Amino acid sequence: MNGFCCAAAAPGEGLAPGRVARLSAGIAAPGNRTDALAGEGFAAAASTEPEALRPLLARRGGLLAVGDVRLDNRAEVAAWGGVRGEAPDLERVLAAYAAWGTGCLDGLLGDFAFALWDAPRRTRVAMRDPFGVRTLFMAREGDALLLASRPEALAREGEYDEEWVADFLVGGVADPGRTVWAGMWAVAPGEALTWCCGSLSRRRFWRAADFAPAESADEREATERFRELFDEAVRVRTEGGVPVWSQLSGGLDSSSVVCVAQALAEAGRGPGIAGTVTVVDTLGDGDERRYSDLVVRRRGLRNEQLVDPWGWRDDGAPPARTDEPRTHYPFWARDRALAAMVRAGGGRVLLSGHGSDHYLTGSPAYVTDLLAAGRVPTALRELTRAAVAARQSFWTALRRHGIDPFLPARLRLRRARPHE
């Protein structure tokens, strides 16, 4: 597993060698290569697998960068920075920043989490992609700001956020920025950090809620525009010179991705999908092969199936180590089996089966309006439905949308945030 970390000290302060060494140990993995770069008051390290698809470190004059970046608009970003020929995506971002500053970074499209160190301005900029595909965590230690792709690098042993643990065990955490570790926060999807002279500012540069559909849009025109954007999104994710596989369920999301990829390949506009993997659950409602098999036969695809995986399965290897509790952690054997299927088929990239129902779940904030209008039974039914759909705690949602909004501002419960 690839990983990265970095630390920046306040002006006039140095970085303790022990602190940097601890961060590096937190991202190290057996068989990986570890590289580092440093500047005045700044240090970064990256741990990469032998066959990593992209470097995680870059330098351009007095600018340093660390992070995992995969761009969709690679040519556009290269033009911003005057990059010619092939260059890793992280270097393209660094060149664009060198030419235009932070103003250009909001235009990045793709999956990324990175930090830039601007030595002349004593400024650090960090960003995470809008859908949170890449992870990024932060912590403060004295006058230093620490960032890492994995929380283990920043965790202090035995220092847990007990309130977070309680929320997780009863079904959900209200504040996605909190973590199981005390004193550590997750950078939100679509969030940018700027750290200058020891002061930290945070802003959201992209949210789905900011894009309301135009009421006067022509339906046919909107449909064609969506098709164009969807085709382009699939195309850029299958290019890159390595075999790409995809998860394939019976759902509309993964089926559409696979069918569009193959249609583009037939039209000579992309390499297509090299193979697919399907998880089958015959004991519940997870056997969707009657749908996925139609896609496989229509497109002539290779399809590997994993039938009836179960939680806590002993596959002969130790359980995966994790520093961030996850709902699906007991299925580590399933995930390893899927990875083995893709590798055995020659695949290097697997498109996930996560779709809009995972990323764009909406907000139950309208429940507050129902309560204010006196429609209590309806509000409670809607809140229950939303909690079940999102697999979150009903009580946490009730407090957040049914109690806090009606309290005076001075009495509202506030979540701890990093000192800014």
BADO-755897 format. One record per residue (C-alpha): residue in three letters; x, y, z. Coordinates in Angstrom, 2 decimals, always signed. Each point is the difference from the previous one (the first is absolute). Example, Ala and Ser with C-alpha at 12.3 -4.5 7.8 and 13.67 -1.06 7.14 Angstrom:
2
resn; px; py; pz
ALA; +12.30; -4.50; +7.80
SER; +1.37; +3.44; -0.66
//
This chain:
420
resn; px; py; pz
MET; +0.00; +0.00; +0.00
ASN; +1.32; +3.43; -0.97
GLY; +0.05; +2.78; +2.57
PHE; +1.42; +3.44; +0.70
CYS; +0.44; +2.47; +2.85
CYS; +1.46; +3.44; +0.60
ALA; +0.62; +2.54; +2.73
ALA; +0.48; +3.76; -0.04
ALA; +1.27; +2.15; +2.86
ALA; -0.98; +3.55; +0.83
PRO; +2.39; +2.76; -1.17
GLY; +3.23; -0.07; +1.93
GLU; -0.68; -3.48; +1.35
GLY; +1.73; -3.20; -1.06
LEU; -1.35; -3.51; -0.35
ALA; +1.18; -2.50; +2.57
PRO; +1.65; -3.02; -1.71
GLY; -1.96; -2.36; +2.23
ARG; -3.32; +1.43; -1.19
VAL; +0.83; -0.53; -3.67
ALA; +1.27; -3.52; +0.69
ARG; -3.24; -0.87; +1.80
LEU; -2.10; +1.22; -2.91
SER; +2.05; -2.02; -2.47
ALA; -0.37; -3.15; +2.10
GLY; -3.76; +0.45; -0.06
ILE; -0.20; -0.31; -3.79
ALA; +2.68; -2.67; -0.51
ALA; -1.06; -3.39; -1.37
PRO; +1.95; -3.23; -0.61
GLY; +1.54; -0.08; -3.47
ASN; -0.64; +3.69; -0.66
ARG; +2.56; +2.60; -0.96
THR; +0.24; +3.07; +2.25
ASP; +1.14; +3.36; -1.37
ALA; +0.17; +3.43; +1.62
LEU; +0.55; +3.65; -0.79
ALA; +0.46; +2.99; +2.27
GLY; +0.28; +3.76; +0.03
GLU; +0.38; +2.62; +2.69
GLY; -2.61; -0.81; +2.62
PHE; -1.61; -2.68; -2.17
ALA; +0.46; -3.75; -0.49
ALA; -1.95; -2.63; -1.95
ALA; +0.26; -3.73; -0.53
ALA; -1.67; -2.50; -2.32
SER; -0.27; -3.77; +0.09
THR; -0.73; -1.59; -3.39
GLU; -0.44; -3.54; -1.26
PRO; +2.60; -1.28; -2.50
GLU; -2.50; +0.26; -2.87
ALA; -1.67; +3.27; +1.02
LEU; -1.66; +1.79; -2.91
ARG; +1.12; +3.50; +1.04
PRO; +2.57; +1.72; +2.25
LEU; -1.18; +1.70; +3.18
LEU; +2.73; +2.66; +0.30
ALA; +0.88; +2.96; -2.22
ARG; +2.27; +3.06; +0.15
ARG; +0.06; +3.17; -2.12
GLY; +2.44; +2.65; +1.18
GLY; -1.13; +1.15; +3.44
LEU; -3.28; -1.96; -0.30
LEU; -0.42; -3.49; +1.41
ALA; -2.97; -2.33; -0.36
VAL; -1.06; -3.32; +1.47
GLY; -3.20; -1.90; -0.74
ASP; -1.88; -2.47; -2.15
VAL; -1.44; +1.71; -3.08
ARG; -1.86; -1.46; -3.00
LEU; -1.36; +2.70; -2.28
ASP; -2.85; -0.18; -2.47
ASN; +0.88; +3.33; -1.63
ARG; +3.70; -0.76; -0.37
ALA; +0.51; +1.93; -3.23
GLU; -1.75; +3.08; +1.37
VAL; +2.06; +0.04; +3.20
ALA; +3.20; -0.56; -1.99
ALA; -0.85; +3.05; -2.14
TRP; -0.50; +2.14; +3.11
GLY; +3.57; -0.72; +1.09
GLY; +1.60; -0.16; -3.44
VAL; +0.87; -3.68; +0.39
ARG; +0.91; -1.70; -3.29
GLY; +0.11; -3.72; -0.60
GLU; -0.77; -2.61; +2.60
ALA; +0.29; +0.88; +3.67
PRO; -1.51; -1.50; +3.17
ASP; -3.26; +1.63; +1.03
LEU; +1.48; +1.28; +3.27
GLU; +2.68; +1.88; -1.96
ARG; -2.70; +1.50; -2.23
VAL; -1.81; +1.32; +3.06
LEU; +3.22; +1.45; +1.40
ALA; +0.80; +1.73; -3.31
ALA; -3.53; +1.44; -0.21
TYR; +0.31; +1.37; +3.55
ALA; +3.40; +1.51; -0.83
ALA; -1.58; +1.86; -2.93
TRP; -3.35; +1.04; +1.45
GLY; +0.02; -0.53; +3.75
THR; -2.92; -1.46; +1.92
GLY; -2.55; +1.47; -2.42
CYS; +0.42; -2.86; -2.46
LEU; -0.27; -2.87; +2.47
ASP; -3.80; +0.15; +0.29
GLY; -0.11; -1.06; -3.65
LEU; +1.66; -3.37; +0.60
LEU; -2.10; -2.99; -1.05
GLY; +0.75; -3.54; +1.14
ASP; +0.92; -1.93; +3.13
PHE; +2.59; +1.66; +2.20
ALA; +1.31; +0.86; +3.43
PHE; +3.16; +2.07; +0.17
ALA; +1.91; +2.75; +1.78
LEU; +2.16; +2.72; -1.55
TRP; +2.72; +1.88; +1.85
ASP; +0.72; +3.49; -1.31
ALA; +3.31; +0.85; +1.71
PRO; +0.26; +3.63; -1.20
ARG; -3.45; +0.77; +1.45
ARG; +0.33; -2.34; +3.00
THR; -3.39; -1.41; -1.01
ARG; -1.40; -3.49; -0.24
VAL; -3.05; -0.86; -2.10
ALA; -1.76; -3.38; +0.27
MET; -3.03; -1.34; -1.87
ARG; -2.19; -3.10; -0.20
ASP; -2.11; -0.98; -3.01
PRO; -3.75; +0.81; +0.07
PHE; -1.18; -3.60; +0.46
GLY; +2.64; -0.96; +2.55
VAL; +1.50; -2.83; -2.05
ARG; +3.41; +0.77; +1.52
THR; +0.32; +0.38; +3.75
LEU; +1.74; +2.85; +1.83
PHE; +0.34; +0.51; +3.77
MET; +1.38; +2.88; +2.04
ALA; +1.20; +0.70; +3.52
ARG; +1.72; +2.78; +1.90
GLU; +3.02; -0.55; +2.22
GLY; +1.10; +3.20; +1.66
ASP; +0.81; +2.45; -2.78
ALA; +0.19; -2.69; -2.71
LEU; -2.71; -1.14; -2.42
LEU; +0.07; -3.69; -0.94
LEU; -1.73; -1.66; -2.97
ALA; -0.12; -3.64; -1.07
SER; -1.91; -2.32; -2.31
ARG; -0.45; -2.50; +2.83
PRO; -1.01; +0.81; +3.58
GLU; +2.55; -2.43; +1.44
ALA; +2.74; +2.49; -0.82
LEU; -1.61; +2.68; +2.18
ALA; -1.59; -2.11; +2.74
ARG; +1.19; +0.21; +3.58
GLU; -0.22; -3.44; +1.56
GLY; -2.88; -0.42; +2.42
GLU; -1.47; +3.46; -0.62
TYR; -3.47; -0.71; -1.40
ASP; -3.04; +2.18; -0.57
GLU; -2.40; -1.93; +2.23
GLU; -3.03; +1.93; -1.23
TRP; +0.86; -0.99; -3.59
VAL; +0.29; -3.66; +1.06
ALA; -3.43; +0.15; +1.69
ASP; -1.61; +1.57; -3.10
PHE; +1.63; -2.57; -2.29
LEU; -1.23; -2.94; +2.08
VAL; -3.61; +1.18; -0.04
GLY; -0.06; +0.48; -3.75
GLY; +1.54; +3.22; -1.21
VAL; +2.16; +3.07; +0.61
ALA; -1.66; +3.39; -0.42
ASP; +3.18; +1.94; -0.80
PRO; +1.97; -1.67; -2.82
GLY; +3.03; +2.16; +0.84
ARG; +0.60; -1.78; +3.31
THR; +2.02; -3.22; +0.27
VAL; +0.43; -2.78; +2.52
TRP; +3.23; +1.70; +1.11
ALA; -0.12; +2.98; +2.34
GLY; +1.61; +3.12; -1.41
MET; -0.21; -1.18; -3.62
TRP; -2.44; +1.14; -2.69
ALA; -0.84; -1.21; -3.47
VAL; +0.24; +2.59; -2.75
ALA; -3.49; +0.08; -1.53
PRO; -0.63; -0.96; -3.64
GLY; +0.29; +3.12; -2.12
GLU; +1.84; +1.91; +2.74
ALA; +3.11; +2.15; -0.33
LEU; +2.33; +0.99; +2.85
THR; +2.36; +2.96; +0.07
TRP; +2.60; +0.20; +2.77
CYS; +2.03; +3.19; +0.16
CYS; +2.13; +1.38; +2.83
GLY; -1.47; -2.51; +2.42
SER; -3.64; +0.87; -0.82
LEU; -2.34; -2.56; -1.60
SER; -3.01; +0.80; -2.20
ARG; -2.42; -2.49; -1.54
ARG; -2.50; +0.33; -2.85
ARG; -2.16; -2.23; -2.18
PHE; +0.81; +0.51; -3.68
TRP; -2.59; -2.49; -1.32
ARG; -3.34; -1.35; +1.23
ALA; -2.72; -1.77; -1.96
ALA; -2.60; +2.19; +1.72
ASP; +1.46; +3.06; -1.75
PHE; -1.15; -1.28; -3.38
ALA; -3.77; +0.37; -0.28
PRO; -1.60; -1.17; -3.27
ALA; -1.24; +2.74; -2.29
GLU; -3.79; +0.02; +0.11
SER; -0.26; +1.17; -3.60
ALA; +2.40; -2.60; -1.41
ASP; -1.21; -1.85; -3.06
GLU; -0.35; -3.67; +0.92
ARG; +1.37; -1.33; -3.30
GLU; +2.93; +2.41; +0.08
ALA; +0.75; -0.82; +3.65
THR; -0.11; -3.74; -0.79
GLU; +2.50; +0.37; -2.82
ARG; +2.28; +2.14; +2.13
PHE; -0.08; -2.59; +2.78
ARG; +0.87; -2.72; -2.51
GLU; +2.99; +2.01; -1.22
LEU; +1.30; +0.58; +3.52
PHE; -0.55; -3.62; +1.03
ASP; +1.80; -1.30; -3.08
GLU; +2.93; +2.30; +0.70
ALA; +0.15; -0.99; +3.67
VAL; +0.14; -3.69; -0.87
ARG; +2.53; +0.53; -2.79
VAL; +2.56; +1.84; +2.12
ARG; -0.23; -2.67; +2.72
THR; +0.74; -2.87; -2.39
GLU; +2.96; +1.64; -1.73
GLY; +3.53; -0.04; +1.33
GLY; +1.60; -3.03; -1.61
VAL; -0.87; -2.57; +2.69
PRO; -2.75; -2.66; -0.01
VAL; -3.12; +1.30; +1.76
TRP; -2.60; -2.25; +1.61
SER; -3.30; +0.96; +1.56
GLN; -2.31; -1.25; +2.69
LEU; -3.31; -1.05; -1.54
SER; -3.21; -0.44; +1.96
GLY; -3.52; +0.03; -1.34
GLY; -0.34; +3.67; +0.86
LEU; -0.36; +2.84; -2.45
ASP; +3.27; +1.70; +1.02
SER; +2.56; -2.72; -0.68
SER; -1.95; -1.40; -2.96
SER; -0.03; +3.42; -1.65
VAL; +3.74; +0.50; +0.57
VAL; +0.86; -3.39; -1.53
CYS; -2.37; +0.37; -2.97
VAL; +1.18; +3.51; -0.81
ALA; +3.67; -1.06; +0.22
GLN; -0.61; -2.81; -2.48
ALA; -2.07; +2.18; -2.31
LEU; +2.83; +2.54; -0.10
ALA; +2.49; -2.78; -0.77
GLU; -2.15; -1.25; -2.87
ALA; -0.05; +3.55; -1.36
GLY; +3.79; +0.24; +0.27
ARG; -0.16; +2.62; +2.76
GLY; +1.54; -1.94; +2.86
PRO; +1.61; -3.29; +1.07
GLY; -3.10; -1.38; +1.72
ILE; -0.20; -2.27; +3.03
ALA; +2.34; -2.99; +0.24
GLY; -2.20; -1.95; +2.41
THR; -2.63; +0.18; +2.73
VAL; -0.54; -1.42; +3.48
THR; -3.37; -0.69; +1.62
VAL; -0.75; -0.68; +3.67
VAL; -2.96; -2.37; +0.40
ASP; -2.06; -0.45; +3.17
THR; -2.44; -2.87; -0.47
LEU; -1.19; +0.14; +3.63
GLY; -1.43; +3.52; -0.22
ASP; -1.00; +2.38; -2.76
GLY; +3.52; +0.29; -1.40
ASP; -0.29; -2.51; -2.86
GLU; -0.40; +2.35; -2.93
ARG; +1.56; -2.28; -2.60
ARG; -3.11; +0.02; -2.15
TYR; +0.82; +3.65; -0.69
SER; +3.80; -0.07; -0.01
ASP; +0.05; -3.10; -2.24
LEU; -1.94; +1.94; -2.63
VAL; +2.75; +2.63; -0.07
VAL; +2.72; -2.64; -0.16
ARG; -1.64; -1.86; -2.91
ARG; -0.88; +3.18; -1.90
ARG; +3.54; +1.37; +0.21
GLY; +1.93; -3.27; -0.12
LEU; +1.86; +0.74; +3.21
ARG; +2.00; -2.15; +2.33
ASN; -1.82; -0.27; +3.33
GLU; +1.40; -1.46; +3.20
GLN; -2.47; -0.73; +2.79
LEU; +0.48; -0.21; +3.75
VAL; -2.94; -1.94; +1.42
ASP; -1.25; +0.34; +3.58
PRO; +2.94; +1.70; +1.76
TRP; -0.63; +0.36; +3.72
GLY; +1.29; +2.20; +2.76
TRP; +2.87; -1.06; +2.27
ARG; +0.98; -2.69; -2.51
ASP; +3.35; -1.70; +0.62
ASP; +1.84; +0.01; -3.32
GLY; +3.29; -1.21; +1.49
ALA; +1.49; +3.47; +0.40
PRO; -0.20; +2.34; +3.02
PRO; -2.80; +2.59; +0.03
ALA; +0.94; +3.20; -1.73
ARG; +1.50; +2.68; +2.23
THR; -2.03; +3.16; -0.03
ASP; +0.29; +3.27; +1.88
GLU; -3.44; +1.26; -0.98
PRO; -3.12; -1.98; +1.04
ARG; -2.21; -0.93; -2.94
THR; -3.43; -1.59; -0.15
HIS; +1.14; -2.64; -2.51
TYR; +3.24; -0.86; +1.76
PRO; -1.10; -3.63; +0.75
PHE; +0.06; -0.65; -3.77
TRP; +3.78; +0.27; -0.37
ALA; +0.13; -3.53; -1.53
ARG; -2.52; +1.03; -2.66
ASP; +2.01; +3.08; -0.91
ARG; +3.23; -1.99; -0.24
ALA; -1.69; -2.59; -2.20
LEU; -1.29; +2.70; -2.35
ALA; +3.47; +1.56; -0.23
ALA; +1.51; -3.42; -0.77
MET; -2.54; -0.59; -2.79
VAL; +0.84; +3.31; -1.66
ARG; +3.77; -0.51; +0.29
ALA; -0.24; -3.56; -1.33
GLY; -1.82; +1.38; -3.04
GLY; +2.74; +2.55; -0.64
GLY; -1.97; +2.99; +1.29
ARG; +1.75; +2.97; +1.60
VAL; -2.99; +2.26; +0.70
LEU; -3.46; -0.89; +1.33
LEU; -2.90; +2.40; -0.42
SER; -2.16; -0.19; +3.12
GLY; -3.69; -0.81; +0.10
HIS; -0.75; +3.05; +2.16
GLY; -2.53; +2.25; -1.68
SER; -2.20; +3.00; +0.62
ASP; -1.92; -1.77; +2.78
HIS; +3.26; -0.05; +2.00
TYR; +1.28; +3.49; -0.81
LEU; -3.15; +2.10; -0.30
THR; -2.26; -1.18; +2.81
GLY; -1.65; +3.37; +0.52
SER; -0.79; +1.66; +3.31
PRO; -2.89; -0.55; +2.45
ALA; +0.09; +3.70; +0.91
TYR; -3.59; +0.34; -1.27
VAL; -1.05; -1.92; +3.15
THR; +0.60; +3.23; +1.94
ASP; -2.61; +1.74; -2.16
LEU; -2.49; -2.81; +0.61
LEU; +0.46; +0.30; +3.77
ALA; -0.33; +3.78; -0.13
ALA; -3.31; -0.47; -1.83
GLY; -1.25; -2.35; +2.72
ARG; +0.11; -3.13; -2.19
VAL; +1.76; -2.07; +2.64
PRO; -1.07; -3.54; -1.07
THR; +0.96; +0.70; -3.61
ALA; +3.34; +1.47; +1.09
LEU; +0.86; -3.04; +2.13
ARG; -0.92; -2.40; -2.82
GLU; +2.18; +1.93; -2.44
LEU; +2.86; +0.13; +2.48
THR; -0.22; -3.77; +0.57
ARG; -0.01; -0.64; -3.74
ALA; +3.02; +2.25; -0.54
ALA; +1.93; -1.59; +2.90
VAL; -0.63; -3.52; -1.35
ALA; +0.94; +0.96; -3.57
ALA; +3.24; +1.65; +1.13
ARG; +0.74; -2.67; +2.65
GLN; +0.34; +2.70; +2.63
SER; -1.24; +0.45; +3.54
PHE; -3.61; +1.20; +0.29
TRP; +0.78; +1.75; +3.28
THR; +2.95; +1.89; -1.41
ALA; -2.11; +1.13; -2.95
LEU; -2.85; +1.03; +2.33
ARG; +2.33; +2.13; +2.09
ARG; +1.55; +1.58; -3.06
HIS; -3.22; +0.76; -1.93
GLY; -2.72; -0.08; +2.65
ILE; +1.52; +1.51; +3.14
ASP; +3.07; +2.16; -0.70
PRO; -1.75; +2.30; -2.54
PHE; -2.59; +0.97; +2.63
LEU; +2.49; +0.83; +2.76
PRO; +1.39; +3.49; +0.61
ALA; +3.36; +0.40; -1.71
ARG; +1.90; +0.08; +3.29
LEU; -1.42; -3.39; +1.01
ARG; +0.54; -1.90; -3.22
LEU; +2.39; -2.88; +0.13
ARG; +3.21; +0.80; -1.82
ARG; +2.55; -2.45; -1.26
ALA; +3.66; +0.61; +0.74
ARG; +1.88; +1.35; -3.01
PRO; +3.74; +0.46; -0.48
HIS; +1.31; +3.34; +1.20
GLU; -0.02; +2.46; -2.87
//
